[in-house]
Amino acid sequence: MPVPHDIRAETELWDAYAKSAFDAEAEPSFCWTQYAGHGPGPELLGSPESVLEIGCGTGRALAHLAQQGVKGTGVDLSPHMVELAGERWAPLGVRIEQAEVLDWLATDISQYDAVYSIFGAAWFTDPSRLFPLVRERLAPGGVFVFSQPPAIPGAYGPQGMYKGGFAGKAMFTYRYSYKPAVWERHLLRAGFATAEARTVDAPKAGHIGTLIVTAGSS
């Protein structure tokens, strides 16, 4: 059953997040997991000439790829984050657009060698709507890769998520959590030729791992 995303309210939420998350002194960095220097790197994207990051946040991953000569485009819901990240990484040729991801993908006419999300829009957007749109934006042979925390056992599907603690203004969004096999089914149903979901263990036993999902367009 679809959940009632309030895009105006979620825009306010991610603007508030931007104020604490963006560090103007931070250097480019690409990491799929929540543990710096742990897990695979951008090699999961293959050797793309162009990439699209959905829910690009601070833009540090795009900046890292731009330093390697990759043409990078990002889209993010937060106007504040887009302003900060766009200005910070513009000298590297990174382009960042402000938009709701489903609307943006539905009107974009470009194709990309890779589309990816690191704890980003693929975590916070209905996959039944998102994945077909991503598939349409991939060039032949392109890949879609995303990462997020693995589902808590027994807690699957869309789930409400407060941001900024449990006191103060009620700011919340919805995240989507599934077993690896269900993520794979969502992708294959959306028209991807291949799909693989796996959990990368945390560097310390008993700590939260990272779900990494990879899908191929052909």
Number of C-alpha atoms within 10 A of each C-alpha: 5 8 11 8 14 11 12 10 14 18 19 17 20 22 18 17 17 20 12 8 13 17 13 11 7 10 10 16 15 18 17 26 23 17 13 10 13 14 16 13 13 15 8 17 17 11 12 19 15 19 25 26 25 29 25 27 29 24 29 20 22 30 28 20 22 22 13 10 14 18 20 25 22 26 23 26 25 24 17 20 25 25 13 19 26 20 14 19 20 12 11 16 17 23 21 27 19 18 18 20 20 17 11 16 20 14 9 11 9 11 18 23 21 27 26 26 24 23 22 19 26 22 20 20 20 19 19 13 11 20 21 19 20 27 23 20 21 22 17 14 12 24 27 27 23 23 25 25 17 18 16 11 9 8 12 14 16 20 13 11 12 14 16 14 9 9 9 7 10 12 18 18 22 20 19 18 21 18 18 18 12 14 19 21 14 17 26 19 13 19 17 23 13 15 21 17 19 17 16 19 16 16 13 8 8 8 9 17 19 22 21 25 22 20 22 21 23 13
